[in-house]
Amino acid sequence: MTYPATDSQPAKTFKVLFVDQNSSEKLKFLQLDHPRLNERCDYLYDEQSNQLYELKRFNGEHDNPHSKKHRAVYDHRGFMIRSLIFSEKDTIDGYVVENSEILVATKFNAIYLLLKYFVMTELRGLNINELDENDQSGRFLNFDDMIEQLQESSIFQGLPEEFFSSLEASLSEICKVIKEGDENYYRVSPAAIFQFLNQKVEALQKNLLESENTVKQFLSSKLSKPIDQGSDTEEEVPLEVLNLAAKRAAIQLISTYLPQSLGTCLLGQFEKDWEILSNHQVLVEKAFQERQVAEENLAKLNESIGNSSSYFNKRKNQKTSAAPKPKVKKVAIGKGALDGFFRAKAK
């Protein structure tokens, strides 16, 4: 294996980017508003496919939470070792990149940027759950006028002109569309928004409930009740409860890409379902508290029995010695206390 000279390179200048194998080489780094957070984040734009990617950074400063074997390794100075080894397949040639920063590009749905825009403009200050589309004051706009408004927003600043031409399908997902002649007119629709989001929740919920998914195992462990006080075996989680837990987890994950008000509305659609889940969680907590109390009482009882047993065994093994009998002093015949009395009577 060969190594290129890297002595002249300052530390932490190497960045390793992992992208979709179907992406082109015409990639552009951008900074855009995060759909939920009030900060600019890193994105990647494929100019050939008009695909937007979100960039996630991994610096290796934390242990792998899914493995007890693969733990972070530190050098003698206390710095974490973050080297990557690259080599061509079926060859011995390659190189090592030290202190690298890993960037993973994942496909990003531009609808989440559109949702932030509409919540900040036409839906601002409104209760989206209770909003009647017939009461909306916003007007229908054709595609060109809608794009012109989007380009003026700070949310989309930095995106090239070509990106906006691909938003027609995204707008159709969350807007009410009216066709007049050969032209479509768009107005944001709360009903369409929740239909889109609920479809995402359903798909993610199904994925979380796959048998090999670690999230399903985690949810099951948190929702299982102990069968009895003397066993570590736990009761199987009712299917309805597990489905609700997976739905709530899916909503919470999707809400990380939604404005807070919209995420709250999405969660609030299922208040009655959350009551069922909450009641089950109360029962689980109560069952574990009862088992804990029972285990503490059993431990105290065993300790008491052990102390009593130890006491009786000690008494049993202890040799008890009888008190010595007092020695009786023998008196010679004729010298006793009554001998003089009997003699005097005889005279």
RODO-385456 format. One record per residue (C-alpha): residue number from 1; residue in three letters; x, y, z. Coordinates in steps of 0.2 Angstrom, whole numbers. Last residue first. Example, Ala and Ser with C-alpha at 12.3 -4.5 7.8 and 13.67 -1.06 7.14 Angstrom:
! RODO-385456
PT   i  aa  east north    up
PT   2 SER    68    -5    36
PT   1 ALA    62   -22    39
***
This chain:
! RODO-385456
PT   i  aa  east north    up
PT 347 LYS  -139  -200   645
PT 346 ALA  -146  -205   628
PT 345 LYS  -153  -187   626
PT 344 ALA  -135  -180   628
PT 343 ARG  -128  -192   614
PT 342 PHE  -142  -188   602
PT 341 PHE  -138  -169   604
PT 340 GLY  -119  -171   603
PT 339 ASP  -121  -181   586
PT 338 LEU  -132  -167   579
PT 337 ALA  -118  -156   572
PT 336 GLY  -107  -170   566
PT 335 LYS   -91  -176   574
PT 334 GLY   -97  -194   578
PT 333 ILE   -93  -201   561
PT 332 ALA   -81  -189   552
PT 331 VAL   -88  -175   541
PT 330 LYS   -86  -175   522
PT 329 LYS   -86  -158   514
PT 328 VAL   -98  -157   500
PT 327 LYS   -90  -150   484
PT 326 PRO  -101  -138   475
PT 325 LYS  -107  -144   458
PT 324 PRO   -99  -136   443
PT 323 ALA  -111  -126   431
PT 322 ALA  -114  -135   415
PT 321 SER  -104  -131   399
PT 320 THR  -114  -125   383
PT 319 LYS  -104  -128   368
PT 318 GLN  -109  -116   354
PT 317 ASN  -112  -125   338
PT 316 LYS  -131  -124   340
PT 315 ARG  -131  -106   346
PT 314 LYS  -121  -100   331
PT 313 ASN  -132  -110   319
PT 312 PHE  -147  -101   327
PT 311 TYR  -139   -84   325
PT 310 SER  -134   -87   307
PT 309 SER  -152   -94   303
PT 308 SER  -159   -78   310
PT 307 ASN  -148   -67   300
PT 306 GLY  -151   -76   284
PT 305 ILE  -170   -75   287
PT 304 SER  -169   -57   289
PT 303 GLU  -158   -54   274
PT 302 ASN  -170   -65   264
PT 301 LEU  -185   -55   270
PT 300 LYS  -176   -38   266
PT 299 ALA  -172   -45   248
PT 298 LEU  -190   -50   246
PT 297 ASN  -196   -33   251
PT 296 GLU  -184   -25   239
PT 295 GLU  -190   -37   225
PT 294 ALA  -208   -34   229
PT 293 VAL  -205   -15   228
PT 292 GLN  -196   -16   212
PT 291 ARG  -210   -27   205
PT 290 GLU  -223   -15   210
PT 289 GLN  -213    -1   202
PT 288 PHE  -211   -11   186
PT 287 ALA  -230   -14   185
PT 286 LYS  -234     4   189
PT 285 GLU  -223    10   175
PT 284 VAL  -231    -3   163
PT 283 LEU  -248     2   168
PT 282 VAL  -244    21   165
PT 281 GLN  -237    17   148
PT 280 HIS  -253     8   143
PT 279 ASN  -263    24   148
PT 278 SER  -251    35   138
PT 277 LEU  -253    24   123
PT 276 ILE  -272    24   124
PT 275 GLU  -272    43   127
PT 274 TRP  -260    46   112
PT 273 ASP  -273    38   101
PT 272 LYS  -286    50   107
PT 271 GLU  -274    65   103
PT 270 PHE  -270    59    85
PT 269 GLN  -272    75    75
PT 268 GLY  -262    84    88
PT 267 LEU  -245    77    82
PT 266 LEU  -247    85    65
PT 265 CYS  -253   101    73
PT 264 THR  -238   102    84
PT 263 GLY  -226    98    69
PT 262 LEU  -235   112    59
PT 261 SER  -232   125    73
PT 260 GLN  -214   119    76
PT 259 PRO  -209   121    57
PT 258 LEU  -206   104    50
PT 257 TYR  -190    94    46
PT 256 THR  -188    88    64
PT 255 SER  -207    84    64
PT 254 ILE  -204    69    52
PT 253 LEU  -194    60    66
PT 252 GLN  -207    65    80
PT 251 ILE  -221    59    68
PT 250 ALA  -213    42    65
PT 249 ALA  -210    40    84
PT 248 ARG  -228    43    87
PT 247 LYS  -233    31    74
PT 246 ALA  -221    18    80
PT 245 ALA  -229    20    98
PT 244 LEU  -246    19    91
PT 243 ASN  -242     3    81
PT 242 LEU  -234    -5    97
PT 241 VAL  -250    -1   107
PT 240 GLU  -262    -9    94
PT 239 LEU  -251   -24    93
PT 238 PRO  -251   -27   112
PT 237 VAL  -233   -28   119
PT 236 GLU  -228   -46   124
PT 235 GLU  -227   -48   143
PT 234 GLU  -209   -48   150
PT 233 THR  -198   -62   157
PT 232 ASP  -186   -57   170
PT 231 SER  -195   -68   183
PT 230 GLY  -199   -67   201
PT 229 GLN  -212   -53   201
PT 228 ASP  -222   -59   187
PT 227 ILE  -226   -56   169
PT 226 PRO  -215   -40   168
PT 225 LYS  -224   -26   157
PT 224 SER  -217   -22   139
PT 223 LEU  -218    -4   133
PT 222 LYS  -200     2   134
PT 221 SER  -192   -15   128
PT 220 SER  -205   -15   113
PT 219 LEU  -200     2   108
PT 218 PHE  -182    -2   108
PT 217 GLN  -185   -18    98
PT 216 LYS  -195    -8    85
PT 215 VAL  -182     5    84
PT 214 THR  -169    -8    81
PT 213 ASN  -178   -13    65
PT 212 GLU  -176   -32    61
PT 211 SER  -194   -36    62
PT 210 GLU  -200   -21    52
PT 209 LEU  -211   -10    63
PT 208 LEU  -200     6    60
PT 207 ASN  -203     4    41
PT 206 LYS  -222     3    42
PT 205 GLN  -221    19    53
PT 204 LEU  -210    28    40
PT 203 ALA  -223    24    26
PT 202 GLU  -238    29    37
PT 201 VAL  -230    45    43
PT 200 LYS  -225    50    25
PT 199 GLN  -243    47    20
PT 198 ASN  -249    57    34
PT 197 LEU  -238    72    29
PT 196 PHE  -244    72    11
PT 195 GLN  -262    71    17
PT 194 PHE  -259    84    30
PT 193 ILE  -252    96    17
PT 192 ALA  -266    93     5
PT 191 ALA  -279    97    18
PT 190 PRO  -270   113    23
PT 189 SER  -270   118     5
PT 188 VAL  -258   131    -3
PT 187 ARG  -264   139   -18
PT 186 TYR  -259   135   -36
PT 185 TYR  -265   139   -53
PT 184 ASN  -262   128   -68
PT 183 GLU  -262   134   -86
PT 182 ASP  -267   126  -102
PT 181 GLY  -285   132  -101
PT 180 GLU  -289   135   -83
PT 179 LYS  -283   121   -71
PT 178 ILE  -286   124   -53
PT 177 VAL  -273   116   -41
PT 176 LYS  -275   115   -22
PT 175 CYS  -258   114   -15
PT 174 ILE  -247   102    -5
PT 173 GLU  -243    89   -18
PT 172 SER  -245   100   -33
PT 171 LEU  -232   111   -27
PT 170 SER  -219    97   -27
PT 169 ALA  -224    92   -44
PT 168 GLU  -221   110   -51
PT 167 LEU  -205   112   -41
PT 166 SER  -193   106   -55
PT 165 SER  -192   123   -64
PT 164 PHE  -186   131   -47
PT 163 PHE  -170   121   -47
PT 162 GLU  -165   128   -64
PT 161 GLU  -164   145   -58
PT 160 PRO  -150   141   -45
PT 159 LEU  -153   140   -27
PT 158 GLY  -143   152   -16
PT 157 GLN  -158   161    -8
PT 156 PHE  -173   149    -6
PT 155 ILE  -177   152    12
PT 154 SER  -173   171    10
PT 153 SER  -189   173    -1
PT 152 GLU  -189   182   -17
PT 151 GLN  -186   167   -27
PT 150 LEU  -202   159   -19
PT 149 GLN  -213   174   -25
PT 148 GLU  -206   173   -43
PT 147 ILE  -210   154   -42
PT 146 MET  -228   157   -38
PT 145 ASP  -230   170   -52
PT 144 ASP  -223   158   -65
PT 143 PHE  -233   143   -59
PT 142 ASN  -250   152   -59
PT 141 LEU  -256   160   -43
PT 140 PHE  -272   157   -33
PT 139 ARG  -276   169   -20
PT 138 GLY  -274   169    -1
PT 137 SER  -288   173    10
PT 136 GLN  -292   156    15
PT 135 ASP  -310   154    22
PT 134 ASN  -315   141     9
PT 133 GLU  -300   131    13
PT 132 ASP  -307   129    31
PT 131 LEU  -293   131    44
PT 130 GLU  -296   121    60
PT 129 ASN  -280   110    59
PT 128 ILE  -270   124    52
PT 127 ASN  -273   136    66
PT 126 LEU  -267   152    58
PT 125 GLY  -253   164    64
PT 124 ARG  -244   163    47
PT 123 LEU  -253   151    34
PT 122 GLU  -250   163    19
PT 121 THR  -232   168    24
PT 120 MET  -221   159    37
PT 119 VAL  -231   143    36
PT 118 PHE  -230   144    17
PT 117 TYR  -211   146    16
PT 116 LYS  -208   132    29
PT 115 LEU  -219   120    19
PT 114 LEU  -210   125     3
PT 113 LEU  -193   120    12
PT 112 TYR  -201   104    17
PT 111 ILE  -207   101    -1
PT 110 ALA  -189   101    -7
PT 109 ASN  -187    83    -2
PT 108 PHE  -169    80     2
PT 107 LYS  -158    65    -4
PT 106 THR  -144    61     8
PT 105 ALA  -126    67     6
PT 104 VAL  -114    60    20
PT 103 LEU  -100    71    24
PT 102 ILE   -85    63    34
PT 101 GLU   -72    75    41
PT 100 SER   -54    67    40
PT  99 ASN   -42    67    54
PT  98 GLU   -30    56    44
PT  97 VAL   -33    50    26
PT  96 VAL   -23    34    22
PT  95 TYR   -19    29     5
PT  94 GLY   -21    15    -8
PT  93 ASP   -12     2   -18
PT  92 ILE   -14   -17   -14
PT  91 THR   -26   -20   -28
PT  90 ASP   -42   -31   -29
PT  89 LYS   -53   -16   -27
PT  88 GLU   -44     1   -26
PT  87 SER   -39     7    -8
PT  86 PHE   -44    20     4
PT  85 ILE   -40    19    23
PT  84 LEU   -49    32    34
PT  83 SER   -41    39    50
PT  82 ARG   -51    46    64
PT  81 ILE   -40    42    80
PT  80 MET   -47    52    94
PT  79 PHE   -35    63   104
PT  78 GLY   -30    58   122
PT  77 ARG   -11    62   119
PT  76 HIS    -7    43   119
PT  75 ASP   -19    40   105
PT  74 TYR   -38    37   107
PT  73 VAL   -49    23    99
PT  72 ALA   -68    25    99
PT  71 ARG   -77     9   102
PT  70 HIS   -83    -5    90
PT  69 LYS   -86   -19   101
PT  68 LYS  -102   -14   110
PT  67 SER  -110   -10    94
PT  66 HIS  -126     0    90
PT  65 PRO  -121    16    99
PT  64 ASN  -105    18    89
PT  63 ASP   -94    28   101
PT  62 HIS   -94    47    98
PT  61 GLU   -81    59    91
PT  60 GLY   -81    51    75
PT  59 ASN   -83    67    65
PT  58 PHE   -99    64    56
PT  57 ARG  -107    78    46
PT  56 LYS  -124    76    37
PT  55 LEU  -126    85    21
PT  54 GLU  -144    87    14
PT  53 TYR  -145    83    -5
PT  52 LEU  -155    93   -18
PT  51 GLN  -158    84   -35
PT  50 ASN  -160    95   -50
PT  49 SER  -153    80   -60
PT  48 GLN  -138    89   -69
PT  47 GLU  -135   103   -57
PT  46 ASP  -134    91   -42
PT  45 TYR  -136   102   -27
PT  44 LEU  -127    98   -10
PT  43 TYR  -133   106     6
PT  42 ASP  -126   113    22
PT  41 CYS  -136   122    35
PT  40 ARG  -142   140    38
PT  39 GLU  -150   143    55
PT  38 ASN  -168   146    62
PT  37 LEU  -171   127    64
PT  36 ARG  -186   119    57
PT  35 PRO  -184   119    38
PT  34 HIS  -166   122    39
PT  33 ASP  -162   138    29
PT  32 LEU  -150   135    14
PT  31 GLN  -131   134    12
PT  30 LEU  -125   127    -4
PT  29 PHE  -111   116   -11
PT  28 LYS  -113   112   -30
PT  27 LEU  -111    95   -38
PT  26 LYS  -109    92   -57
PT  25 GLU  -101    75   -55
PT  24 SER  -118    66   -57
PT  23 SER  -127    57   -44
PT  22 ASN  -132    38   -47
PT  21 GLN  -119    32   -34
PT  20 ASP  -128    43   -21
PT  19 VAL  -115    53   -12
PT  18 PHE  -101    50     1
PT  17 LEU   -90    65     4
PT  16 VAL   -73    64    13
PT  15 LYS   -66    81    19
PT  14 PHE   -48    83    22
PT  13 THR   -42    99    30
PT  12 LYS   -42    93    48
PT  11 ALA   -24    96    51
PT  10 PRO   -14   107    39
PT   9 GLN    -7    98    23
PT   8 SER    12    99    21
PT   7 ASP    15    83    29
PT   6 THR     3    74    18
PT   5 ALA    14    64     6
PT   4 PRO     4    51    -3
PT   3 TYR     3    33     5
PT   2 THR     7    17    -4
PT   1 MET     0     0     0
***
